[in-house]
């Protein structure tokens, strides 16, 4: 993500695990700048204890409906693969 595209209030993934809201931004030592964050959801999907952090904006990606759909589809595929492999193993053992 570019510094100019980062907006206060935007939901993002960042260098730290989980999902964060941008609470502020400032020019940094890099050409990208720094964003200040509050974690709102853990990487497992639980509501997160409010933890503040900051990182270079280049580590951030916006979380939008397209991103959510992609994550949902990846997790469904992973769950289906797990179920198929476990079922296959149990059938071989029977």
N, CA, C and O atoms as a GROMACS GRO file, in nm:
protein
  376
    1UNK      N    1   0.085  -0.117   0.000
    1UNK     CA    2   0.000   0.000   0.000
    1UNK      C    3   0.090   0.124   0.000
    1UNK      O    4   0.195   0.125   0.064
    2UNK      N    5   0.048   0.224  -0.071
    2UNK     CA    6   0.121   0.350  -0.074
    2UNK      C    7   0.073   0.441   0.039
    2UNK      O    8  -0.043   0.434   0.080
    3UNK      N    9   0.162   0.526   0.087
    3UNK     CA   10   0.130   0.616   0.196
    3UNK      C   11   0.007   0.701   0.164
    3UNK      O   12  -0.079   0.720   0.250
    4UNK      N   13  -0.001   0.751   0.041
    4UNK     CA   14  -0.113   0.838   0.004
    4UNK      C   15  -0.246   0.764   0.004
    4UNK      O   16  -0.351   0.827   0.018
    5UNK      N   17  -0.243   0.630  -0.011
    5UNK     CA   18  -0.367   0.552  -0.014
    5UNK      C   19  -0.416   0.512   0.124
    5UNK      O   20  -0.532   0.474   0.140
    6UNK      N   21  -0.330   0.519   0.224
    6UNK     CA   22  -0.367   0.483   0.361
    6UNK      C   23  -0.455   0.592   0.420
    6UNK      O   24  -0.419   0.710   0.419
    7UNK      N   25  -0.571   0.552   0.470
    7UNK     CA   26  -0.666   0.649   0.527
    7UNK      C   27  -0.695   0.611   0.672
    7UNK      O   28  -0.710   0.494   0.705
    8UNK      N   29  -0.704   0.712   0.757
    8UNK     CA   30  -0.742   0.689   0.896
    8UNK      C   31  -0.881   0.625   0.896
    8UNK      O   32  -0.971   0.671   0.826
    9UNK      N   33  -0.896   0.517   0.975
    9UNK     CA   34  -1.023   0.444   0.981
    9UNK      C   35  -1.027   0.322   0.892
    9UNK      O   36  -1.118   0.241   0.902
   10UNK      N   37  -0.927   0.308   0.803
   10UNK     CA   38  -0.923   0.196   0.709
   10UNK      C   39  -0.885   0.067   0.782
   10UNK      O   40  -0.796   0.067   0.867
   11UNK      N   41  -0.953  -0.042   0.749
   11UNK     CA   42  -0.922  -0.174   0.802
   11UNK      C   43  -0.813  -0.236   0.716
   11UNK      O   44  -0.826  -0.240   0.593
   12UNK      N   45  -0.706  -0.286   0.780
   12UNK     CA   46  -0.591  -0.337   0.706
   12UNK      C   47  -0.532  -0.460   0.774
   12UNK      O   48  -0.555  -0.485   0.892
   13UNK      N   49  -0.454  -0.536   0.695
   13UNK     CA   50  -0.359  -0.628   0.753
   13UNK      C   51  -0.228  -0.551   0.759
   13UNK      O   52  -0.208  -0.456   0.683
   14UNK      N   53  -0.139  -0.592   0.849
   14UNK     CA   54  -0.014  -0.517   0.866
   14UNK      C   55   0.099  -0.614   0.898
   14UNK      O   56   0.082  -0.735   0.886
   15UNK      N   57   0.212  -0.562   0.936
   15UNK     CA   58   0.327  -0.645   0.972
   15UNK      C   59   0.292  -0.736   1.089
   15UNK      O   60   0.332  -0.853   1.090
   16UNK      N   61   0.219  -0.685   1.186
   16UNK     CA   62   0.178  -0.764   1.301
   16UNK      C   63   0.058  -0.850   1.262
   16UNK      O   64  -0.019  -0.814   1.172
   17UNK      N   65   0.042  -0.965   1.330
   17UNK     CA   66  -0.069  -1.054   1.300
   17UNK      C   67  -0.202  -0.988   1.334
   17UNK      O   68  -0.210  -0.903   1.423
   18UNK      N   69  -0.306  -1.028   1.263
   18UNK     CA   70  -0.439  -0.979   1.291
   18UNK      C   71  -0.483  -0.874   1.191
   18UNK      O   72  -0.420  -0.851   1.088
   19UNK      N   73  -0.594  -0.811   1.227
   19UNK     CA   74  -0.656  -0.708   1.143
   19UNK      C   75  -0.662  -0.580   1.225
   19UNK      O   76  -0.698  -0.581   1.342
   20UNK      N   77  -0.626  -0.470   1.161
   20UNK     CA   78  -0.603  -0.345   1.232
   20UNK      C   79  -0.679  -0.230   1.165
   20UNK      O   80  -0.712  -0.235   1.047
   21UNK      N   81  -0.705  -0.127   1.245
   21UNK     CA   82  -0.760  -0.002   1.193
   21UNK      C   83  -0.649   0.103   1.201
   21UNK      O   84  -0.581   0.116   1.302
   22UNK      N   85  -0.633   0.177   1.093
   22UNK     CA   86  -0.534   0.286   1.090
   22UNK      C   87  -0.589   0.401   1.174
   22UNK      O   88  -0.699   0.450   1.149
   23UNK      N   89  -0.511   0.443   1.273
   23UNK     CA   90  -0.552   0.554   1.360
   23UNK      C   91  -0.474   0.682   1.334
   23UNK      O   92  -0.512   0.788   1.382
   24UNK      N   93  -0.367   0.672   1.259
   24UNK     CA   94  -0.288   0.790   1.226
   24UNK      C   95  -0.178   0.754   1.128
   24UNK      O   96  -0.150   0.637   1.106
   25UNK      N   97  -0.117   0.854   1.071
   25UNK     CA   98  -0.007   0.830   0.977
   25UNK      C   99   0.087   0.949   0.980
   25UNK      O  100   0.047   1.063   1.006
   26UNK      N  101   0.215   0.920   0.953
   26UNK     CA  102   0.316   1.024   0.953
   26UNK      C  103   0.429   0.985   0.859
   26UNK      O  104   0.458   0.867   0.841
   27UNK      N  105   0.491   1.084   0.800
   27UNK     CA  106   0.607   1.053   0.716
   27UNK      C  107   0.713   0.984   0.803
   27UNK      O  108   0.733   1.023   0.918
   28UNK      N  109   0.778   0.884   0.749
   28UNK     CA  110   0.878   0.811   0.825
   28UNK      C  111   1.015   0.821   0.762
   28UNK      O  112   1.037   0.902   0.672
   29UNK      N  113   1.106   0.738   0.809
   29UNK     CA  114   1.242   0.737   0.755
   29UNK      C  115   1.246   0.678   0.615
   29UNK      O  116   1.334   0.711   0.536
   30UNK      N  117   1.149   0.591   0.583
   30UNK     CA  118   1.144   0.533   0.449
   30UNK      C  119   1.062   0.625   0.359
   30UNK      O  120   1.004   0.724   0.406
   31UNK      N  121   1.058   0.593   0.234
   31UNK     CA  122   0.979   0.674   0.141
   31UNK      C  123   0.830   0.645   0.154
   31UNK      O  124   0.747   0.712   0.092
   32UNK      N  125   0.795   0.544   0.234
   32UNK     CA  126   0.655   0.504   0.245
   32UNK      C  127   0.581   0.574   0.357
   32UNK      O  128   0.465   0.612   0.340
   33UNK      N  129   0.644   0.591   0.470
   33UNK     CA  130   0.578   0.652   0.585
   33UNK      C  131   0.531   0.546   0.683
   33UNK      O  132   0.534   0.426   0.655
   34UNK      N  133   0.489   0.593   0.799
   34UNK     CA  134   0.449   0.507   0.909
   34UNK      C  135   0.300   0.523   0.934
   34UNK      O  136   0.246   0.634   0.927
   35UNK      N  137   0.232   0.412   0.962
   35UNK     CA  138   0.092   0.417   1.004
   35UNK      C  139   0.083   0.368   1.148
   35UNK      O  140   0.155   0.277   1.189
   36UNK      N  141  -0.006   0.430   1.223
   36UNK     CA  142  -0.035   0.390   1.360
   36UNK      C  143  -0.162   0.306   1.355
   36UNK      O  144  -0.257   0.338   1.283
   37UNK      N  145  -0.163   0.199   1.432
   37UNK     CA  146  -0.269   0.099   1.420
   37UNK      C  147  -0.327   0.060   1.555
   37UNK      O  148  -0.262   0.073   1.659
   38UNK      N  149  -0.451   0.013   1.553
   38UNK     CA  150  -0.514  -0.055   1.666
   38UNK      C  151  -0.565  -0.187   1.614
   38UNK      O  152  -0.643  -0.190   1.518
   39UNK      N  153  -0.523  -0.297   1.677
   39UNK     CA  154  -0.571  -0.429   1.636
   39UNK      C  155  -0.714  -0.445   1.684
   39UNK      O  156  -0.745  -0.416   1.800
   40UNK      N  157  -0.802  -0.492   1.595
   40UNK     CA  158  -0.943  -0.508   1.630
   40UNK      C  159  -0.990  -0.653   1.620
   40UNK      O  160  -1.086  -0.692   1.687
   41UNK      N  161  -0.923  -0.733   1.536
   41UNK     CA  162  -0.959  -0.874   1.518
   41UNK      C  163  -0.829  -0.955   1.510
   41UNK      O  164  -0.734  -0.913   1.445
   42UNK      N  165  -0.826  -1.070   1.577
   42UNK     CA  166  -0.708  -1.156   1.572
   42UNK      C  167  -0.702  -1.228   1.439
   42UNK      O  168  -0.797  -1.226   1.361
   43UNK      N  169  -0.587  -1.292   1.413
   43UNK     CA  170  -0.571  -1.368   1.289
   43UNK      C  171  -0.667  -1.487   1.284
   43UNK      O  172  -0.694  -1.538   1.175
   44UNK      N  173  -0.718  -1.531   1.399
   44UNK     CA  174  -0.812  -1.643   1.404
   44UNK      C  175  -0.957  -1.596   1.394
   44UNK      O  176  -1.049  -1.679   1.389
   45UNK      N  177  -0.978  -1.466   1.392
   45UNK     CA  178  -1.112  -1.412   1.375
   45UNK      C  179  -1.180  -1.368   1.502
   45UNK      O  180  -1.296  -1.325   1.498
   46UNK      N  181  -1.112  -1.378   1.616
   46UNK     CA  182  -1.171  -1.336   1.742
   46UNK      C  183  -1.156  -1.185   1.758
   46UNK      O  184  -1.064  -1.124   1.704
   47UNK      N  185  -1.249  -1.125   1.834
   47UNK     CA  186  -1.234  -0.984   1.867
   47UNK      C  187  -1.107  -0.971   1.950
   47UNK      O  188  -1.087  -1.045   2.046
   48UNK      N  189  -1.022  -0.879   1.913
   48UNK     CA  190  -0.890  -0.867   1.975
   48UNK      C  191  -0.892  -0.767   2.090
   48UNK      O  192  -0.967  -0.669   2.088
   49UNK      N  193  -0.809  -0.793   2.191
   49UNK     CA  194  -0.786  -0.686   2.289
   49UNK      C  195  -0.722  -0.570   2.214
   49UNK      O  196  -0.637  -0.590   2.128
   50UNK      N  197  -0.762  -0.451   2.246
   50UNK     CA  198  -0.711  -0.335   2.174
   50UNK      C  199  -0.562  -0.318   2.201
   50UNK      O  200  -0.522  -0.281   2.311
   51UNK      N  201  -0.481  -0.346   2.102
   51UNK     CA  202  -0.337  -0.331   2.111
   51UNK      C  203  -0.292  -0.232   2.005
   51UNK      O  204  -0.326  -0.248   1.888
   52UNK      N  205  -0.217  -0.133   2.045
   52UNK     CA  206  -0.168  -0.034   1.948
   52UNK      C  207  -0.031  -0.075   1.897
   52UNK      O  208   0.046  -0.142   1.967
   53UNK      N  209  -0.002  -0.035   1.775
   53UNK     CA  210   0.127  -0.062   1.714
   53UNK      C  211   0.147   0.038   1.600
   53UNK      O  212   0.063   0.125   1.575
   54UNK      N  213   0.258   0.023   1.532
   54UNK     CA  214   0.283   0.103   1.412
   54UNK      C  215   0.374   0.022   1.321
   54UNK      O  216   0.447  -0.066   1.366
   55UNK      N  217   0.370   0.053   1.194
   55UNK     CA  218   0.458  -0.012   1.098
   55UNK      C  219   0.470   0.072   0.972
   55UNK      O  220   0.394   0.167   0.952
   56UNK      N  221   0.564   0.035   0.889
   56UNK     CA  222   0.579   0.098   0.759
   56UNK      C  223   0.455   0.064   0.677
   56UNK      O  224   0.411  -0.051   0.675
   57UNK      N  225   0.400   0.160   0.610
   57UNK     CA  226   0.277   0.141   0.535
   57UNK      C  227   0.291   0.036   0.424
   57UNK      O  228   0.192  -0.020   0.379
   58UNK      N  229   0.414   0.010   0.380
   58UNK     CA  230   0.434  -0.089   0.274
   58UNK      C  231   0.395  -0.229   0.318
   58UNK      O  232   0.373  -0.316   0.234
   59UNK      N  233   0.385  -0.254   0.449
   59UNK     CA  234   0.341  -0.384   0.500
   59UNK      C  235   0.189  -0.398   0.504
   59UNK      O  236   0.138  -0.506   0.531
   60UNK      N  237   0.117  -0.291   0.478
   60UNK     CA  238  -0.028  -0.291   0.492
   60UNK      C  239  -0.099  -0.326   0.362
   60UNK      O  240  -0.055  -0.292   0.252
   61UNK      N  241  -0.211  -0.397   0.379
   61UNK     CA  242  -0.303  -0.425   0.268
   61UNK      C  243  -0.444  -0.395   0.316
   61UNK      O  244  -0.481  -0.432   0.427
   62UNK      N  245  -0.521  -0.329   0.233
   62UNK     CA  246  -0.658  -0.296   0.271
   62UNK      C  247  -0.742  -0.424   0.280
   62UNK      O  248  -0.730  -0.514   0.197
   63UNK      N  249  -0.826  -0.429   0.382
   63UNK     CA  250  -0.922  -0.537   0.395
   63UNK      C  251  -1.056  -0.484   0.343
   63UNK      O  252  -1.118  -0.398   0.405
   64UNK      N  253  -1.097  -0.537   0.228
   64UNK     CA  254  -1.224  -0.498   0.168
   64UNK      C  255  -1.305  -0.625   0.139
   64UNK      O  256  -1.261  -0.735   0.173
   65UNK      N  257  -1.419  -0.612   0.079
   65UNK     CA  258  -1.506  -0.729   0.054
   65UNK      C  259  -1.436  -0.832  -0.035
   65UNK      O  260  -1.451  -0.953  -0.013
   66UNK      N  261  -1.360  -0.788  -0.133
   66UNK     CA  262  -1.287  -0.879  -0.221
   66UNK      C  263  -1.186  -0.961  -0.140
   66UNK      O  264  -1.173  -1.082  -0.159
   67UNK      N  265  -1.114  -0.894  -0.050
   67UNK     CA  266  -1.016  -0.961   0.036
   67UNK      C  267  -1.087  -1.064   0.125
   67UNK      O  268  -1.038  -1.176   0.139
   68UNK      N  269  -1.200  -1.026   0.184
   68UNK     CA  270  -1.274  -1.117   0.272
   68UNK      C  271  -1.321  -1.239   0.195
   68UNK      O  272  -1.312  -1.351   0.246
   69UNK      N  273  -1.371  -1.220   0.074
   69UNK     CA  274  -1.415  -1.332  -0.010
   69UNK      C  275  -1.298  -1.425  -0.040
   69UNK      O  276  -1.314  -1.547  -0.036
   70UNK      N  277  -1.182  -1.369  -0.072
   70UNK     CA  278  -1.064  -1.449  -0.100
   70UNK      C  279  -1.024  -1.533   0.021
   70UNK      O  280  -0.998  -1.652   0.008
   71UNK      N  281  -1.018  -1.471   0.140
   71UNK     CA  282  -0.983  -1.542   0.262
   71UNK      C  283  -1.085  -1.652   0.290
   71UNK      O  284  -1.048  -1.764   0.326
   72UNK      N  285  -1.212  -1.622   0.274
   72UNK     CA  286  -1.318  -1.720   0.298
   72UNK      C  287  -1.300  -1.840   0.206
   72UNK      O  288  -1.306  -1.954   0.252
   73UNK      N  289  -1.279  -1.816   0.079
   73UNK     CA  290  -1.263  -1.925  -0.017
   73UNK      C  291  -1.139  -2.009   0.013
   73UNK      O  292  -1.143  -2.132   0.003
   74UNK      N  293  -1.028  -1.943   0.050
   74UNK     CA  294  -0.907  -2.018   0.085
   74UNK      C  295  -0.929  -2.107   0.207
   74UNK      O  296  -0.882  -2.221   0.210
   75UNK      N  297  -1.001  -2.056   0.306
   75UNK     CA  298  -1.025  -2.135   0.428
   75UNK      C  299  -1.122  -2.250   0.402
   75UNK      O  300  -1.107  -2.358   0.460
   76UNK      N  301  -1.220  -2.229   0.317
   76UNK     CA  302  -1.313  -2.337   0.281
   76UNK      C  303  -1.237  -2.446   0.207
   76UNK      O  304  -1.257  -2.565   0.235
   77UNK      N  305  -1.151  -2.408   0.113
   77UNK     CA  306  -1.071  -2.508   0.040
   77UNK      C  307  -0.980  -2.585   0.134
   77UNK      O  308  -0.965  -2.706   0.120
   78UNK      N  309  -0.918  -2.517   0.229
   78UNK     CA  310  -0.830  -2.583   0.325
   78UNK      C  311  -0.909  -2.679   0.413
   78UNK      O  312  -0.862  -2.789   0.441
   79UNK      N  313  -1.027  -2.639   0.457
   79UNK     CA  314  -1.111  -2.726   0.540
   79UNK      C  315  -1.156  -2.849   0.460
   79UNK      O  316  -1.156  -2.960   0.513
   80UNK      N  317  -1.195  -2.830   0.335
   80UNK     CA  318  -1.235  -2.942   0.251
   80UNK      C  319  -1.120  -3.039   0.229
   80UNK      O  320  -1.141  -3.161   0.232
   81UNK      N  321  -1.001  -2.988   0.206
   81UNK     CA  322  -0.883  -3.073   0.186
   81UNK      C  323  -0.856  -3.155   0.312
   81UNK      O  324  -0.829  -3.275   0.303
   82UNK      N  325  -0.864  -3.092   0.428
   82UNK     CA  326  -0.844  -3.162   0.554
   82UNK      C  327  -0.947  -3.273   0.572
   82UNK      O  328  -0.911  -3.385   0.607
   83UNK      N  329  -1.073  -3.244   0.548
   83UNK     CA  330  -1.178  -3.344   0.562
   83UNK      C  331  -1.159  -3.461   0.466
   83UNK      O  332  -1.175  -3.577   0.505
   84UNK      N  333  -1.124  -3.431   0.342
   84UNK     CA  334  -1.101  -3.537   0.244
   84UNK      C  335  -0.984  -3.626   0.283
   84UNK      O  336  -0.992  -3.749   0.274
   85UNK      N  337  -0.874  -3.565   0.328
   85UNK     CA  338  -0.757  -3.643   0.367
   85UNK      C  339  -0.783  -3.727   0.491
   85UNK      O  340  -0.739  -3.842   0.497
   86UNK      N  341  -0.853  -3.672   0.588
   86UNK     CA  342  -0.886  -3.749   0.708
   86UNK      C  343  -0.980  -3.864   0.676
   86UNK      O  344  -0.962  -3.976   0.725
   87UNK      N  345  -1.081  -3.838   0.595
   87UNK     CA  346  -1.175  -3.942   0.556
   87UNK      C  347  -1.105  -4.052   0.478
   87UNK      O  348  -1.130  -4.170   0.500
   88UNK      N  349  -1.018  -4.013   0.386
   88UNK     CA  350  -0.941  -4.111   0.308
   88UNK      C  351  -0.856  -4.198   0.400
   88UNK      O  352  -0.849  -4.319   0.381
   89UNK      N  353  -0.793  -4.138   0.498
   89UNK     CA  354  -0.711  -4.214   0.592
   89UNK      C  355  -0.796  -4.312   0.672
   89UNK      O  356  -0.758  -4.428   0.688
   90UNK      N  357  -0.910  -4.269   0.720
   90UNK     CA  358  -0.998  -4.356   0.799
   90UNK      C  359  -1.051  -4.471   0.715
   90UNK      O  360  -1.067  -4.582   0.765
   91UNK      N  361  -1.080  -4.445   0.589
   91UNK     CA  362  -1.130  -4.552   0.500
   91UNK      C  363  -1.023  -4.657   0.473
   91UNK      O  364  -1.054  -4.775   0.462
   92UNK      N  365  -0.899  -4.615   0.463
   92UNK     CA  366  -0.789  -4.708   0.441
   92UNK      C  367  -0.765  -4.795   0.564
   92UNK      O  368  -0.726  -4.911   0.552
   93UNK      N  369  -0.788  -4.739   0.682
   93UNK     CA  370  -0.766  -4.809   0.807
   93UNK      C  371  -0.877  -4.908   0.836
   93UNK      O  372  -0.857  -5.004   0.911
   94UNK      N  373  -0.995  -4.887   0.779
   94UNK     CA  374  -1.111  -4.973   0.810
   94UNK      C  375  -1.105  -5.107   0.742
   94UNK      O  376  -1.195  -5.189   0.758
   0.00000   0.00000   0.00000
